[in-house]
Amino acid sequence: MKSINIVIPARQEAATLPTLLESLGSLVDPEQIIVVDDASSDATASLCQEYGVVHLRHPYNLGNGAAIKTGCRHAMANVLVLMDADGQHDPVDVRRLVEKLDEGYDMAVGARAPSSHASLPRRLANAFYNRLASWMTGHRIDDLTSGFRAVRTERFREFLYLLPNGFSYPTTITMAFFRSGYPVAYVPIVAGRRSGTSHIKPLRDGLRFLLIIFKVGTLYSPMKLFGPVSLFFFLLGAGYYTYTFIADHRFTNMSALLLTTSVIIFLIGLVSEQITSLLYRRE
């Protein structure tokens, strides 16, 4: 595979890098592998030098998404393979993802089996994200948050400005591709258990992922999010007005508040829809 770059964001992953880099060395030349060191304090830099791969280092911790963007900016190949350095992703699957692009897709995502997720809460959370994103896009999404994917470099670079610096870049890039009409494929994979300690904190990042749900809605199709909420307040206001009219023959302030809230939310949705269209405008 001569026309790809493999981008690996790494932070404190020196324990798993040797095995990963050795396996990838049988697939591509070392200079095709880009390890983005997100200010690690371990032996990441010396390992990259030992295996002859490209080593890019952030001066301080910028985040997983920022590392992906750094690697993408330095890539020279037409196809990018993005994967984690924690030992979860099997290098054998790289070829399967890249070959999927030859079928006319712009991005191929490694869809993890449910058993790949470490805990039941994480399985449930990922199932919820997948269901929400599938409803938003009108396309089945098997794994919204997978960090293992092959993508055409030119297409990926179109959305660098949209990608966050944290852990939610897979969600954003997936929705961006569907929003722009770029075909996305899912390739079933089995991800291993990560080695070492996860950088994700359940409480802190749980709240972040909750915010991602709303960002997904406003990023892809705002009216699918604002519309039902607006309808809920409208029906609530109309129902309360009907009740007070029959019971007391009057129109209450609460009915007015609920109906007004419905209109405001609907108008916010319309404005968000126009902003979203501008974000995805093709030159």
Buried (B, 14 or more C-beta within 10 A) or exposed (E): BEEBBBBBBBBBBBBBBEEBBEEBBEBBEEEBBBBBBBBBEBBBBEBBEEBEBBBBBBEEBBBBBBBBBBBBEEBEBEBBBBBBBBBBBBBEBBBBBBEBBEEEBBBBBBBBEEEBBEEEEBBEBBEEBBEBBBEBBEEEBBBBBBBBBBBBBEBBBBBBEBBBBBBBBBBBBBBBBBBBEBBBBBBEBEBEEBEEEEBBEEEEBEEBBEEBBEBBBBBBBBBBBBBEBBEBBBEBBBEBBEEBEEEEEEEBEEBEEBBEBBEEBBEBBEEBBEEBEEBBEEE
